[in-house]
Amino acid sequence: MKPETALHPAPAGILFRLMEQTAGFAGQDFFRELVRSLAAALDTEYAFVTQRLPEDLNRLKLMAGWHVNHAAGGVGEFDVPGTLAERVEQVERQMILDEIKRHNQNITNTAKALGLERSHLYKKCQQLGIDLRELRK
């Protein structure tokens, strides 16, 4: 990537061009056109569009790729280690879910087992995206 591209003075212009160039495409064709247009707009050899997998937030699925002047072939999934904070959240989330299950969805007993006030457990569940109502069903 050219240094002046990294600090492009008009990122809104790039986004507008991407919208214009991809407007007539759908599905996989949209992603192919998006990476082609993105690589051209940024004057770079490579561009990729990936999707984070909901069942494993440290894994990406390749949706489309561009290399020099052609679509990059292949599909696949790739591990992307998370930040320390993301890893801690994953561990906390799993520990809480395990304890909730172990205590048959009894929040008071789960909080005691985790050494938390019940109100703090509710807040922590909300932060981590744990839907307690859904777990009770």
N, C-alpha and C positions, 0 to 999 in steps of 0.2 A: 504494500500500500504506500502510495506517495505521501510524504509528510503533510503536504497541504490538504490532502483528502481527509486525513485523520481529524483535522480541525476545519472541516468544511464550513464556510461562512453561512450557508443557507440550507440547514438540514430540512427545513420545511419544504424547500424546493425539491429535494430528493424524495421526500415522502409523497409530494404531489405527483411527481413523475412516476413513482412506483404505482400509485393508484391508477393513473391513466393507462399505464402499460399492462396492468393486470386485470383491468375492469372486465374484459370480455372472456375471461377464463374461469373455469370451475374445476373442482376436484383436484386430481393430481396435476393436470395441466396448469392450474393456478400456481401450485408450488414451484413447478419447473420454470414458469415465466417469472415468478417472484425472485428466485435465486439468480436467474440470468440477468434480470433488470437490476437487482441489488449489486451484483458483481460489477456491472457496467457503470452504475451510478457512483460506486465507491472506487472505481478503477483498481480493482483487485483481482487476483487470479482465482480465488476461491470464495464461495459463499455457500452456506448451509442453512436449512430450516429444520429444526428438530422439535420434537414434542416431548415434554416431561411426562413420564408414565405415572398415572395417579397411584398405582399400586406400589411403586418404588420411586420415590422422589429423587433418588440418586442415579436414575437411569434415563437416558434419552433415546428416542426412536427417531431415526433419520427419515424425514419426510421428502426432502429433495436436496440435491447438491449441484454445484456448478464448478467446473474446473476449466480454466483458460477460456476456451470458446466452445465448450460442449457440456451437456448434462453429465454429471458424475453418476456412473452406474452403481447399482447395488442398493441394497436396503440393509438395515441392521439396527441394532441397539447397542448403546455404549454406556459404560459406567462413568459417572462423573461424581467424584467424591464431593460431598457437601462441605460447607464451612463447619467449623467447630460448633458454632451455635446451632446449625441445622442438625448436626449429629447428636448433640445433647438433647434437642427437642425430640428427635426420633426415639432415643433411649427413654426419655421421660414419658413420652406418649405410650410406648410399649409397656413400661413398668406399670403405669396407671391402668391401662386396659387389662393387664394380667391380674392386678390386684382386684379390680372391679369384678372380674370373672370369678376369682378365687373366693370373693366374699358375696357371691350371688347378687350383684348389683346393689348391695347395701353400702351406701355412701359413707355413713358414719363409721362403720367398721373398716372400710377401705381407707378413709382418712387417717384413722388411728394407726393402721398398719403401715402407712406411709409417713407417719409422724407429722401430719398436717392438720390444721384446723379444717373443719368441714367447709367453711366459707372459702378458704384458700384452695381447697381441692376443686370446688366449683369454678373458681376463677382460672385455675390452671387448666382444667378441662376445656373451658371456653377458649383460652389462648391456643391450645393445641388442636382445636377443632374436633374435640370429642363430644359427640352429641349424646348426653346421658339419657334423654328421653328415648332416643332410637335404640339404645342399648337395652333398655328395660322392656322393649317389645318382644 
